[in-house]
Amino acid sequence: MSNNKNRSTLTIVITVIITILVVLVILNYGTIIKTFYPPNPIIVSQKANDLSTKLFEYSVQVEAIIRNDGGNGDVVFEATVYQNDNSWTKTLKKHFESKETAEMKIVFDEVKLFQGEIQTSVKAYAFGK
């Protein structure tokens, strides 16, 4: 009889432990998924233009099409504009679903018309990396 009681107690303890683990996984599912399957942004294409320019306010708009080949999560688009000895860097964050593709744009009002050649660089990375 004692052997059955020990098995019953052991079964209850194992059931409680499994239940606690399942609840912890459910409550922390987002964190677990982000840790083991984070976003993996890929820049598909990029370009810069002055279409954002307004009357007497010259600016450069940096655009990129970004595809997320990883899991759901926040992606940071970072663009840098260079003109003469100056450079400006800006970032933009957006939540991406897995396999989502989106266009992201950043406008730089800091550049000056006729003040030298403008060059750009871009990158995309998972937020928090």
Buried (B, 14 or more C-beta within 10 A) or exposed (E): EEEEEEEEEEEEEEEEEEEEEEEEEEEEEEEEBBEEEBBBBEBEEBEBEEEBBEEEEBBBBBBBBBBBEBBBBBBBBBBBBBBEEEEBEBBBEBEBEBEBEBEBBBBBEBBEEEEEEBEBBBBBBBBEE
